[in-house]
């Protein structure tokens, strides 16, 4: 396989690598290159269903035959959960070898629940019971913040997702602390808790580009490429300063800077298989740059020219009740919900195939 840049990074720095997919082949490659976790969402599950159709189509047909009254939604969640449990089993040796510190599979709650904290918590508790190393993804909406505290209190290891900004990351960390303190006050254990907060830096960059085009702004392209990096590094500094027990996770790779500028920190980076192959093929030594600040001139340009970057970068840039309408949040929720409905359609095509379609 040649030199593994990823493996070198995880063995010489505090940075952890997760596989941004629950596909078996992708996960096996990632584990061979030092990955210690994996993640999933509706888009990922849909991709796995299509790529591993020979495996999952017969399973869906069997589930449908065993219970013809089960709805499309029920069948969809059955396959989502089976994929998660299978990926979690591949990661179980990592969990055991690390004493429970690593080796988790993130499973996303129903994206249509983004405004319903009680339903998020109910599903989170169910998911946490599927395997000992399930981490549950909860969206960082105003309702999601409520759910993160309650799920943490109930012993769920959360992975806050649909998160792009410093204010969201801080709200997550505070919610987790409240949940942990409630557990501690009741004598419940917290040693096994490994809460994570994602910042989807690439999707923040995407939103900055949309605003530049929509509003006709003149901004240096190289500054846009550092928007998500600047936000991630600022949140990382605040997390260390305040001693939060939540760990930051970065994802949504768009370019190589999302690797070279963030490796070396005590963080998790979740990376798709194609980007893992690119990084390994780059031959670039994993030089720790997490503590190197983004060029202040670029940050200042973004702050001055793009108000939504200021909202993302400043710790008080948004209140929790503003998270739901932040552009990157809305775009991502809509994408996840669309993928969820596409996934249901893919399940339908297997158990109720179109008779007019060509064989």
C-alpha positions, 0 to 999 in steps of 0.5 A: 500500500506504500506510505500511509500519511494518515497512519503516520499522523495518528501515530505521531500526533494526538489527531484521530481519524474516522472513516466518513462512511459505514461501507465495509470496504471503505471502513476496512481501508480506513482501519488499516490506515489508523482510523478509530471510528466511523460515521453515517448519515442518510446520504452515506447509507443511500450510497452504501445501499447502492454500492452494496446492493447485492448484499442489501437487496436480498436482506430488504426483501427478506425483511419485507417478506417476514413482515409485509405490514412494515412500512417503508419508513420501518424498513428503511430504519431497519436497514440503517440500524443493521448497517450501523451494527455491522460497522460497529462490530468492525470497530469493536476491537478498537473499542476493546483495545482502547478501554472504551476511549475509541472505536465508535460508530456514529448513527444519525437520528432522523433528520426530520426530527430536527425541531422535536427534542423529545423524539430525538432523545427517544431515538438516541436512547434506542440507538445507544442500545444497539451496540456498546460503541454507538455514538448518536448524531444530533443536529445542532438546532435549538431543539437539538441543544435541548436534546443533547443535554437530555441524551447526555444525561441519559448516558448517550454518547452524542456526536453533535452534527449539522454544526458549522460555527463557534456559537454552535460548538460552544452551545453543544459543549455547555449542553453536554456539561449540563448533562454530565453534571446532572449525571454526576449529581445523581451518582451516575458514571461519566467515565465512559462518556466520549461526547463529540461536536462536529464542525462541518468546515467544508459546508461552511466554506460552501455557504460562504461561496453561495453568499459571495455569488448571491450578494456579488461580493468581492472576496479573495478565493483563498480567504474563502478556503480558510473560513471553516479552518478559522472557525474550527481553530477558534472553537478548538482554542476556546474548548481548551481554554474552558476545559470542556469534556467534549471533543471537536470533530471536523468534517466535510472535506473540500480541499487539502488545506482541511487536512494540512492545516488541522492535523496535529490537534487533539481532535477527530477528523472524519474523512471520506474514502476518496479523500483518504486515498488523496491524502495518502497519495499526497506524500505530505508529512503530517506537520502539526499546524493546528496551533498556527493561526489563520492569516489575520488579514484573511480573517479580517477580510471575511469578517468585514465582507461577509456578515454570516462569517462574523456570525460563525466566527465570533463566540456570541455571533448567534443565539441558540434560537438563531441556529435553525435559520443559519444558511449552512444549517438550513442547506444541510438539513434540507440535503439530509432530509432529501437524502432520507426521502431518496433512501426511502425511495431506494428501499421502495424500488427494491421491495416494490419494484416498478413493473414498467422499468426495464429489467 
